[in-house]
Amino acid sequence: MFAEDVINKTGKLEGIFDGAKGIGETLMDFNESIKHITSQISRNASQNQEKAAQSVKWGAALFDLWKKNRNK
């Protein structure tokens, strides 16, 4: 009877440990997804920053040309 009780309780503990393992794996997958999304956002921000800088340079050049032509 004692052995059956131990086996029964051990089976219940295995279920708990399996559940905890599943939660841990889910959290790891979630963390990987967050890292991937963060990386994409960072990469896109960097690309947009370069485009914005180019736009500012072109805008400044066009403004300088406009000022030079206005004074003539």
C-alpha positions as CSV (number, residue, x, y, z in Angstrom):
1,M,0.0,0.0,0.0
2,F,2.8,2.4,0.8
3,A,4.5,1.6,-2.6
4,E,1.2,2.3,-4.4
5,D,0.9,5.6,-2.6
6,V,4.4,6.6,-3.5
7,I,3.9,5.6,-7.2
8,N,0.6,7.6,-7.3
9,K,2.2,10.7,-5.8
10,T,5.2,10.3,-8.1
11,G,2.9,10.2,-11.1
12,K,1.2,13.4,-10.0
13,L,4.6,15.1,-9.5
14,E,5.6,14.1,-13.0
15,G,2.6,15.8,-14.4
16,I,3.5,19.0,-12.5
17,F,7.0,18.8,-13.7
18,D,5.9,18.2,-17.3
19,G,3.6,21.3,-17.0
20,A,6.4,23.4,-15.7
21,K,8.7,22.2,-18.5
22,G,6.0,23.2,-21.0
23,I,5.7,26.6,-19.5
24,G,9.5,27.1,-19.5
25,E,9.6,26.1,-23.2
26,T,6.8,28.5,-24.0
27,L,8.6,31.3,-22.2
28,M,11.8,30.6,-24.1
29,D,9.9,30.7,-27.4
30,F,8.2,33.9,-26.4
31,N,11.6,35.5,-25.5
32,E,13.1,34.4,-28.9
33,S,10.1,36.0,-30.7
34,I,10.6,39.2,-28.7
35,K,14.3,39.3,-29.6
36,H,13.5,38.7,-33.3
37,I,10.9,41.5,-33.3
38,T,13.2,43.9,-31.5
39,S,15.9,43.1,-34.0
40,Q,13.6,43.9,-36.9
41,I,12.5,47.2,-35.4
42,S,16.1,48.2,-34.7
43,R,17.1,47.3,-38.3
44,N,14.1,49.2,-39.8
45,A,14.8,52.2,-37.6
46,S,18.4,52.3,-38.8
47,Q,17.4,52.1,-42.4
48,N,14.8,54.9,-41.9
49,Q,17.4,57.0,-40.1
50,E,19.7,56.8,-43.2
51,K,16.8,57.7,-45.5
52,A,15.9,60.7,-43.3
53,A,19.5,61.9,-43.2
54,Q,19.7,61.7,-47.0
55,S,16.4,63.6,-47.3
56,V,17.7,66.3,-45.1
57,K,20.9,66.6,-47.2
58,W,18.9,66.8,-50.4
59,G,16.5,69.3,-48.8
60,A,19.4,71.5,-47.7
61,A,21.1,71.3,-51.1
62,L,17.8,72.3,-52.9
63,F,17.2,75.1,-50.4
64,D,20.8,76.4,-51.1
65,L,20.1,76.3,-54.9
66,W,16.8,78.1,-54.4
67,K,18.5,80.8,-52.3
68,K,21.2,81.3,-54.9
69,N,18.7,81.6,-57.8
70,R,16.5,83.9,-55.8
71,N,19.4,86.4,-55.3
72,K,20.1,86.6,-59.0
